[in-house]
């Protein structure tokens, strides 16, 4: 049975934080809740949250209870997407957010470590699956030389990328202006920029774009 994905048009519990270091994703799969029961005692946890400052992923229940799912070294976790008992996560990497440190990784609720699927996205801030289950990352772009923690990438250096079977992402759309998050609705990708702009990119999801996950 295919997992239900949260829909921002109809699901009031679908959230994405405005903070560049706090990302929230509703966690719906009941079998995944059972699987994580050994790590959090009350697992009606409806949300996954990444904490980019403390390098953690948490379960958060609708009652406000918080349980740690997994901890990392200084990799700066950002975006999340959940599918088929797997949690896909984007990593921005530590300052200065070198492209080699921008990764898409995957882990399960009871995992103690994550597996890298793709690396090479400069300041990776988001990850999503399209309707064909292909994996994409959103790179904010080139980090400014001498930039401080929390600074955005340089303008017009962002990219929408697809994860390839060889572990290297390919840029499908370049020169995005400081993108922060994105979402698929049908075959179109909707990208939100730091300044508040929303861009619709049509026909992104097609059979030639990367392997299914």
MISELUM-229955 format. One line per field, with one value per residue: residue in one letter; x, y, z of N, C-alpha, C in turn. Coordinates in pm, 1 decimal. Example, Ala and Ser with C-alpha at 12.3 -4.5 7.8 and 13.67 -1.06 7.14 Angstrom:
<recs>
type <- A  S
nu <- 1319.0  1285.0
nv <- -569.0  -225.0
nw <- 780.0  708.0
cau <- 1230.0  1367.0
cav <- -450.0  -106.0
caw <- 780.0  714.0
cu <- 1320.0  1290.0
cv <- -330.0  3.0
cw <- 780.0  787.0
</recs>
This chain:
<recs>
type <- X  X  X  X  X  X  X  X  X  X  X  X  X  X  X  X  X  X  X  X  X  X  X  X  X  X  X  X  X  X  X  X  X  X  X  X  X  X  X  X  X  X  X  X  X  X  X  X  X  X  X  X  X  X  X  X  X  X  X  X  X  X  X  X  X  X  X  X  X  X  X  X  X  X  X  X  X  X  X  X  X  X  X  X  X  X  X  X  X  X  X  X  X  X  X  X  X  X  X  X  X  X  X  X  X  X  X  X  X  X  X  X  X  X  X  X  X  X  X  X  X  X  X  X  X  X  X  X  X  X  X  X  X  X  X  X  X  X  X  X  X  X  X  X  X  X  X  X  X  X  X  X  X  X  X  X  X  X  X  X  X  X  X  X  X  X  X  X  X  X  X  X  X  X  X  X  X  X  X  X  X  X  X  X  X  X  X  X  X  X  X  X  X  X  X  X  X  X  X  X  X  X  X  X  X  X  X  X  X  X  X  X  X
nu <- 85.4  61.6  220.7  49.5  93.1  146.5  -52.6  -24.8  -237.8  -468.7  -422.5  -409.5  -206.8  31.2  342.4  598.6  878.3  954.9  1204.4  1549.0  1690.0  1522.9  1325.5  1023.0  827.3  539.8  471.4  343.5  318.5  194.8  319.6  582.5  572.4  531.7  772.0  953.7  904.5  1072.2  1248.3  1115.3  882.1  608.4  470.6  283.2  385.2  357.7  509.6  822.2  1120.0  1392.9  1685.7  1900.3  2102.2  2174.2  2211.5  2028.8  1752.0  1412.2  1121.1  800.1  510.2  154.8  76.6  287.6  511.2  853.6  1093.6  1415.9  1530.1  1757.6  2104.5  2366.3  2702.1  2853.6  2672.9  2463.4  2157.6  1876.1  1623.7  1343.8  1191.9  947.0  899.7  767.7  856.6  1106.9  1330.2  1423.8  1680.1  1813.5  2140.6  2312.1  2573.8  2867.9  2962.5  3203.2  2987.0  3053.2  3025.9  3075.8  2992.6  2723.4  2457.0  2229.3  2073.6  1965.8  1765.8  1621.9  1353.1  1455.7  1727.1  2080.0  2258.0  2303.4  2268.9  2445.4  2302.9  2335.2  2574.3  2706.3  2570.1  2557.5  2516.3  2275.6  1932.8  1686.3  1482.9  1300.9  1053.6  935.5  619.5  681.1  849.5  1113.0  1414.2  1490.6  1693.2  1731.1  1940.7  2072.9  2284.2  2598.8  2801.2  2878.6  3208.6  3378.7  3142.5  2904.4  2772.5  2448.2  2409.4  2267.3  2301.8  2483.4  2310.9  2112.1  2245.8  2144.1  2000.0  1782.0  1800.7  1854.2  1883.0  2119.9  2194.5  2464.3  2539.8  2591.3  2441.7  2247.6  2205.8  1894.8  1755.8  1903.4  2052.0  1868.9  1724.7  1834.7  1683.2  1466.3  1289.9  1093.1  831.1  654.6  374.2  183.1  344.2  487.9  723.4  722.9  885.0  1010.9  1141.6  1391.4  1320.2  1050.4  929.2  754.4  819.5  700.8  788.1  748.5  679.4  886.9  901.9  972.3  1011.9  1287.7  1435.6  1648.4  1690.3  1430.3  1333.6
nv <- -119.6  214.2  494.1  769.9  1104.0  1419.5  1699.9  2030.2  2180.8  2074.9  1966.6  2063.4  2022.1  2013.4  2144.8  2390.0  2528.2  2875.7  2936.0  2915.2  2714.2  2530.0  2268.9  2116.0  1824.1  1641.7  1322.0  1033.6  758.6  464.4  216.4  290.8  432.5  224.3  93.5  270.2  255.4  151.2  350.5  580.8  620.1  701.5  691.1  832.2  1017.2  1293.2  1458.6  1520.9  1687.4  1883.0  2004.7  2237.6  2368.9  2213.9  1973.4  1752.3  1521.3  1517.9  1355.8  1489.6  1514.2  1575.9  1662.1  1799.0  1664.8  1579.7  1380.4  1252.3  1137.5  1082.3  1165.2  1376.0  1457.5  1776.3  1852.6  2000.3  1952.1  1991.0  2002.0  1765.2  1458.0  1203.5  862.7  542.1  413.7  525.0  792.4  1070.0  1307.8  1637.0  1776.8  2064.4  2096.2  2198.6  2544.8  2658.0  2563.2  2387.5  2252.0  1970.9  1889.2  1917.5  1715.3  1442.0  1222.3  905.7  741.5  515.2  515.1  386.6  398.0  444.5  575.7  747.6  688.8  795.5  919.0  1096.5  1350.2  1682.0  1918.2  2262.0  2421.0  2275.5  2277.2  2154.4  1860.0  1639.8  1405.1  1317.7  1256.9  1016.8  896.3  979.6  1132.9  1457.1  1747.7  2068.8  2327.3  2605.4  2756.2  2921.9  2983.4  3291.3  3424.2  3433.1  3446.5  3439.4  3201.1  3097.6  3287.6  3359.2  3203.0  3336.4  3563.9  3435.1  3191.6  2948.2  2612.0  2365.0  2024.6  1685.7  1360.6  1131.8  792.3  748.9  881.2  1148.4  1462.4  1623.4  1941.0  2066.6  2305.2  2615.4  2909.0  3003.0  3231.0  3245.3  3015.5  2851.2  2642.3  2368.2  2200.9  1928.5  1933.1  1739.1  1713.7  1940.8  2159.5  2361.1  2635.5  2813.2  3129.5  3318.3  3586.5  3574.8  3513.0  3285.3  3027.8  2851.5  2555.9  2389.7  2054.7  1910.1  1656.2  1380.4  1081.1  1056.4  1170.3  1078.8  791.0  586.5  583.5
nw <- 0.0  -93.0  56.3  203.7  109.8  260.2  176.9  93.0  9.2  113.7  364.0  686.7  866.7  743.7  750.4  701.4  821.0  850.8  931.2  847.2  960.2  1072.9  997.7  906.1  878.2  810.1  947.0  839.9  805.4  930.3  981.4  1003.0  1237.9  1418.3  1382.4  1492.3  1756.3  1947.5  1992.5  2064.3  2310.3  2307.0  2019.3  1851.0  1693.3  1494.7  1343.2  1182.0  1257.5  1160.7  1314.7  1246.2  1385.1  1605.9  1487.8  1469.4  1434.5  1510.1  1651.3  1682.4  1866.1  1832.7  2075.0  2168.8  2263.5  2247.3  2084.6  2030.3  1719.3  1560.9  1571.4  1450.6  1336.2  1267.2  1023.6  934.6  898.0  681.3  472.3  457.1  349.2  352.0  279.8  224.5  469.2  484.7  550.7  387.1  368.2  341.5  347.5  433.5  497.2  686.4  753.5  523.5  363.0  141.1  -193.1  -200.9  45.7  46.6  64.3  -10.0  199.5  342.4  587.7  831.5  1078.1  1309.2  1282.0  1338.7  1188.1  871.6  517.5  235.2  -59.7  -270.8  -353.1  -374.1  -398.3  -376.8  -74.7  14.2  59.8  48.5  -13.9  -219.3  -342.4  -662.1  -839.7  -965.8  -797.8  -803.3  -694.9  -577.8  -522.1  -366.6  -419.1  -257.4  -341.5  -418.0  -141.2  19.0  19.5  323.1  461.3  733.6  975.3  893.2  697.7  373.7  45.8  -239.6  -457.5  -729.2  -775.2  -718.8  -760.6  -901.0  -857.5  -969.3  -834.2  -938.3  -1050.8  -1020.0  -795.4  -814.1  -827.1  -1084.0  -1230.2  -1307.8  -1336.2  -1336.1  -1178.2  -992.2  -760.3  -454.4  -342.6  -104.7  -33.2  -169.9  -358.3  -503.1  -712.8  -892.4  -1204.3  -1182.0  -1025.6  -739.9  -624.3  -350.6  -283.6  -99.5  -80.6  -90.6  -327.8  -545.7  -761.4  -1040.9  -1191.8  -1476.1  -1595.3  -1474.2  -1358.2  -1526.0  -1729.3  -1786.8  -1588.6  -1369.7  -1139.2  -991.0  -642.3
cau <- 0.0  145.9  205.6  -15.2  178.3  74.7  -81.4  -41.1  -363.8  -581.6  -383.2  -370.0  -93.5  154.1  412.8  739.0  916.7  1019.0  1343.2  1640.4  1751.9  1422.8  1241.1  920.7  758.4  446.6  512.8  211.6  315.5  170.5  418.4  704.6  553.3  556.3  913.7  1033.1  855.7  1181.4  1327.9  1033.3  778.6  476.3  500.4  187.9  456.6  303.1  601.0  967.3  1178.5  1538.3  1745.1  2028.2  2203.5  2218.5  2235.9  1940.4  1617.1  1323.1  978.3  719.8  369.5  59.6  66.9  406.3  621.3  966.1  1185.9  1523.6  1533.7  1894.8  2196.8  2475.2  2807.6  2818.1  2639.8  2355.6  2041.3  1779.8  1494.3  1304.0  1075.9  925.8  833.4  788.7  937.4  1239.3  1337.2  1526.9  1715.8  1916.6  2244.3  2379.1  2715.3  2912.3  3020.4  3140.2  2887.3  3114.1  2939.4  3096.8  2924.3  2579.6  2423.5  2100.2  2096.6  1843.4  1773.5  1493.3  1328.3  1535.6  1866.9  2176.9  2337.6  2237.1  2341.9  2447.7  2251.0  2396.2  2647.2  2754.4  2478.9  2605.4  2422.7  2152.4  1833.0  1560.9  1478.5  1163.9  1027.9  830.6  516.8  740.5  940.4  1251.0  1460.5  1543.4  1745.8  1730.6  2064.1  2057.5  2387.1  2735.4  2808.8  2970.2  3339.1  3379.9  3008.0  2883.2  2670.7  2313.1  2399.6  2219.7  2392.8  2485.0  2192.5  2111.6  2339.7  2076.3  1965.8  1701.1  1887.4  1800.2  1983.2  2148.7  2235.8  2607.5  2563.5  2615.3  2320.4  2256.6  2121.9  1790.9  1728.9  2010.1  2039.6  1758.7  1766.0  1827.7  1567.3  1466.9  1214.2  1017.2  730.7  594.2  231.3  185.7  477.0  547.1  790.3  699.3  1004.1  996.5  1266.1  1411.9  1250.3  906.2  879.2  726.1  836.2  648.6  871.8  663.9  733.1  1011.8  893.3  959.5  1077.0  1432.8  1500.8  1701.0  1630.4  1329.7  1382.6
cav <- 0.0  332.4  590.5  897.4  1220.0  1539.1  1792.5  2163.4  2242.2  2016.8  1913.2  2177.7  1988.6  2017.9  2266.6  2408.1  2644.1  2988.2  2942.5  2843.0  2605.6  2443.3  2216.9  2030.5  1741.4  1550.7  1182.4  974.2  614.7  396.8  111.2  357.1  464.8  102.4  62.0  358.9  248.8  119.0  470.7  679.2  539.6  737.1  723.2  888.9  1137.1  1334.1  1543.5  1513.6  1821.0  1891.7  2116.9  2260.0  2417.9  2105.1  1855.9  1646.6  1505.1  1487.0  1331.9  1580.1  1475.1  1686.5  1707.9  1877.0  1583.4  1576.8  1268.6  1252.5  1022.3  1055.1  1277.3  1378.6  1555.2  1907.1  1838.4  2096.7  1895.5  2093.4  1952.9  1626.7  1398.5  1069.5  773.0  398.1  385.4  585.1  936.8  1132.6  1435.3  1719.1  1831.8  2181.9  2090.4  2308.9  2663.8  2745.0  2493.9  2345.9  2162.0  1830.0  1861.9  1921.7  1575.0  1380.6  1097.2  834.0  655.9  469.8  571.8  325.8  396.6  525.4  649.1  768.6  648.4  900.2  884.8  1187.6  1462.4  1777.2  2031.8  2374.8  2466.7  2201.9  2317.5  2081.6  1731.9  1598.3  1298.3  1353.2  1152.8  891.3  853.5  1020.8  1217.1  1586.9  1834.9  2212.3  2391.7  2750.6  2812.2  2948.0  3057.9  3404.3  3412.7  3501.9  3453.7  3387.7  3097.3  3147.2  3374.2  3290.1  3193.7  3451.3  3566.6  3375.4  3079.3  2825.9  2516.2  2246.4  1915.3  1550.9  1263.4  1029.5  661.6  751.5  954.1  1289.7  1529.3  1707.2  2060.4  2076.9  2447.7  2691.7  3054.2  3038.5  3337.0  3210.8  2930.9  2799.6  2518.1  2336.7  2096.1  1883.6  1912.9  1680.7  1713.7  2073.8  2191.9  2496.3  2673.1  2936.5  3203.0  3388.6  3715.2  3552.2  3474.7  3144.3  2996.4  2724.9  2497.7  2287.4  1934.7  1865.8  1512.1  1308.8  950.1  1058.9  1239.6  1004.0  662.3  586.0  544.3
caw <- 0.0  -104.6  164.3  176.6  126.6  302.6  68.1  152.9  -31.2  186.2  493.8  770.7  951.4  665.1  790.1  666.1  900.3  782.4  974.1  759.1  1033.0  1134.6  891.1  964.3  780.8  874.3  938.9  835.2  780.3  1057.9  1005.0  1048.6  1379.3  1494.2  1372.3  1576.6  1894.1  2038.7  2016.1  2132.9  2374.6  2255.7  1881.0  1758.8  1649.8  1367.0  1269.1  1190.1  1256.9  1162.2  1386.9  1179.6  1478.2  1693.4  1404.0  1518.3  1381.1  1620.7  1638.6  1763.8  1864.8  1833.9  2214.3  2200.2  2314.0  2153.9  2102.0  1932.4  1629.5  1518.7  1590.7  1354.0  1355.3  1213.1  881.8  912.4  830.5  638.1  427.5  480.8  284.7  405.8  185.5  237.4  588.6  472.0  569.4  304.7  431.7  278.9  434.5  378.8  530.5  772.5  690.0  423.3  280.2  15.4  -270.2  -166.6  173.1  23.6  38.8  18.7  270.1  377.3  706.1  882.8  1211.0  1415.7  1239.2  1412.1  1090.1  743.6  397.7  133.2  -191.9  -367.9  -294.0  -472.6  -409.7  -295.6  27.2  -13.1  159.1  35.7  -83.5  -249.2  -438.2  -755.9  -845.7  -1013.6  -690.8  -829.7  -585.1  -618.6  -418.7  -395.4  -373.4  -251.1  -427.8  -371.8  -15.8  2.1  84.7  451.3  515.3  868.4  989.0  872.7  580.3  254.5  -68.0  -329.2  -544.7  -863.5  -786.9  -676.9  -865.9  -875.5  -899.7  -961.5  -789.7  -1038.1  -999.4  -990.5  -671.8  -840.1  -874.7  -1203.7  -1223.0  -1409.9  -1351.5  -1271.2  -1158.3  -902.5  -668.9  -312.2  -310.2  32.5  -22.0  -290.8  -344.8  -627.5  -732.1  -1025.3  -1265.8  -1166.3  -899.9  -690.6  -548.6  -273.8  -269.1  27.2  -85.1  -89.4  -459.6  -571.3  -902.3  -1088.3  -1296.9  -1535.6  -1660.2  -1411.4  -1339.7  -1653.2  -1718.0  -1805.7  -1477.3  -1257.3  -1101.0  -884.8  -509.5
cu <- 88.5  115.1  133.4  82.9  93.6  61.7  -106.8  -171.3  -479.9  -548.9  -333.6  -248.4  36.2  222.7  551.3  783.8  979.1  1165.3  1431.4  1703.3  1651.3  1325.9  1147.6  850.5  664.3  486.8  387.4  210.2  305.3  272.3  550.6  693.0  579.9  705.6  997.1  994.6  965.0  1262.8  1246.5  908.0  639.7  493.9  376.3  248.6  413.7  399.2  745.9  1020.5  1330.0  1580.6  1885.6  2137.1  2260.8  2236.3  2158.7  1815.9  1529.9  1186.6  908.2  574.7  281.1  36.2  190.3  521.3  728.7  1057.9  1291.6  1520.9  1677.1  1977.2  2312.7  2589.2  2763.8  2794.9  2527.6  2240.3  1939.3  1647.1  1472.5  1193.2  1068.3  851.1  869.4  884.5  1079.6  1228.5  1454.7  1553.4  1824.7  2013.6  2309.3  2530.2  2756.1  2960.3  3163.8  3048.0  2942.3  3022.2  2954.8  3025.3  2772.3  2532.0  2274.6  2129.3  1962.0  1867.8  1632.4  1475.6  1413.1  1684.1  1953.9  2268.6  2260.5  2329.1  2332.3  2396.9  2317.0  2467.7  2697.3  2660.9  2525.0  2496.8  2283.5  2050.7  1703.9  1576.7  1332.6  1164.9  917.7  726.8  567.4  844.7  1086.7  1287.7  1527.9  1596.1  1740.4  1855.3  2044.4  2166.9  2519.2  2734.4  2910.2  3100.8  3339.6  3243.2  2998.0  2777.0  2531.2  2297.9  2347.0  2327.9  2388.4  2361.9  2216.9  2215.4  2274.8  2040.2  1870.2  1774.7  1815.6  1913.2  1998.4  2196.2  2383.1  2641.7  2594.3  2486.7  2347.3  2160.5  2023.3  1757.9  1834.0  1966.5  1913.5  1810.0  1735.0  1701.8  1579.9  1393.0  1140.7  925.8  680.6  442.7  215.8  328.0  548.2  611.6  761.3  812.0  979.8  1133.6  1271.9  1334.9  1098.7  847.0  852.3  734.4  775.5  734.7  796.5  745.1  868.5  1014.4  868.8  1040.7  1228.9  1506.7  1533.5  1628.2  1523.2  1388.7  1270.3
cv <- 124.0  431.8  715.2  1009.5  1339.1  1636.7  1930.3  2229.9  2195.4  1977.2  2025.9  2149.0  1980.4  2150.4  2271.3  2537.6  2752.2  3000.4  2862.1  2723.6  2513.8  2399.0  2112.3  1952.6  1646.1  1406.2  1097.6  822.2  535.7  288.4  169.8  396.3  340.6  70.5  146.9  347.7  215.5  242.5  581.3  609.2  573.1  781.1  750.0  1012.3  1174.9  1419.1  1499.8  1654.7  1808.8  2017.7  2136.2  2309.8  2304.6  1972.6  1734.1  1638.6  1457.9  1440.7  1430.1  1537.3  1597.9  1739.0  1785.8  1798.8  1569.1  1460.4  1273.7  1124.0  983.3  1182.7  1264.2  1465.4  1685.2  1898.2  1934.0  2034.7  2003.7  2027.5  1804.7  1586.5  1252.9  985.3  629.5  362.7  440.7  735.9  988.7  1272.5  1505.3  1768.6  1951.2  2173.7  2209.4  2427.8  2630.6  2672.6  2459.2  2249.9  2014.9  1790.3  1870.8  1784.5  1547.9  1244.6  1032.3  751.4  613.8  519.6  512.0  321.0  481.1  602.6  655.6  726.6  758.8  846.6  969.6  1298.8  1552.4  1895.3  2146.5  2431.6  2406.5  2229.6  2236.2  1951.5  1695.0  1478.8  1343.7  1240.6  1018.3  837.2  880.5  1131.9  1343.8  1663.0  1979.4  2273.5  2542.5  2820.8  2837.6  3033.3  3170.9  3384.1  3496.8  3513.6  3390.5  3279.0  3157.7  3241.7  3295.3  3282.7  3322.6  3447.7  3496.4  3265.3  2946.1  2736.5  2410.1  2128.7  1782.1  1456.2  1154.1  900.1  658.5  830.5  1101.0  1354.6  1612.9  1825.0  2061.9  2222.2  2523.3  2837.1  3092.4  3137.1  3299.4  3130.1  2873.6  2667.2  2492.5  2218.4  2058.3  1879.4  1866.0  1678.3  1848.0  2088.3  2338.0  2530.6  2807.5  3001.3  3280.4  3519.8  3699.9  3516.9  3324.8  3122.6  2860.8  2677.0  2378.3  2170.8  1891.6  1714.0  1444.6  1179.8  952.5  1119.1  1144.4  875.3  679.8  536.4  479.1
cw <- 0.0  5.3  116.2  202.0  169.5  186.3  127.0  114.4  55.2  328.5  583.5  856.9  872.2  694.7  730.2  730.8  814.4  821.1  881.1  828.9  1101.9  1026.4  948.0  854.1  853.3  845.2  950.6  839.2  909.6  1085.8  1049.7  1194.5  1465.0  1496.3  1466.8  1723.6  1994.4  2073.4  2081.3  2182.7  2323.2  2112.1  1798.9  1696.2  1509.7  1285.7  1287.8  1177.4  1250.6  1236.4  1331.4  1270.9  1563.2  1619.7  1453.8  1431.3  1496.2  1570.6  1730.9  1752.7  1863.2  1974.1  2257.8  2259.1  2206.3  2187.1  1993.1  1851.0  1596.5  1537.7  1493.0  1405.9  1287.7  1062.1  840.2  832.6  796.7  600.7  453.5  384.8  329.3  303.2  216.6  350.7  581.8  488.7  486.1  359.8  351.1  384.7  364.5  397.0  615.6  691.1  649.2  324.3  141.9  -59.9  -232.7  -37.9  160.8  -21.2  57.0  80.6  301.6  502.9  744.2  1025.7  1321.7  1382.1  1331.2  1317.8  959.1  629.5  293.1  0.3  -299.6  -293.3  -405.8  -493.9  -321.5  -205.5  -0.1  97.8  151.9  -38.9  -104.0  -343.7  -533.1  -763.0  -896.4  -915.9  -723.2  -731.5  -637.0  -496.9  -463.6  -333.9  -372.0  -329.8  -358.0  -245.7  -30.9  78.5  212.1  516.2  652.9  867.3  977.3  755.3  461.1  147.4  -149.3  -420.0  -678.3  -883.4  -748.7  -793.6  -812.7  -937.4  -886.3  -922.7  -893.7  -972.6  -961.4  -864.4  -690.3  -889.6  -998.7  -1188.9  -1339.2  -1440.2  -1271.7  -1248.4  -1080.1  -797.4  -524.3  -278.3  -169.4  47.6  -152.5  -265.3  -482.8  -614.5  -875.7  -1077.9  -1252.2  -1028.7  -865.9  -594.4  -480.1  -257.6  -138.4  32.7  -87.2  -224.2  -464.7  -722.0  -932.3  -1204.4  -1353.4  -1590.8  -1604.0  -1399.9  -1473.6  -1644.1  -1728.4  -1687.1  -1362.5  -1226.1  -995.5  -755.4  -430.5
</recs>
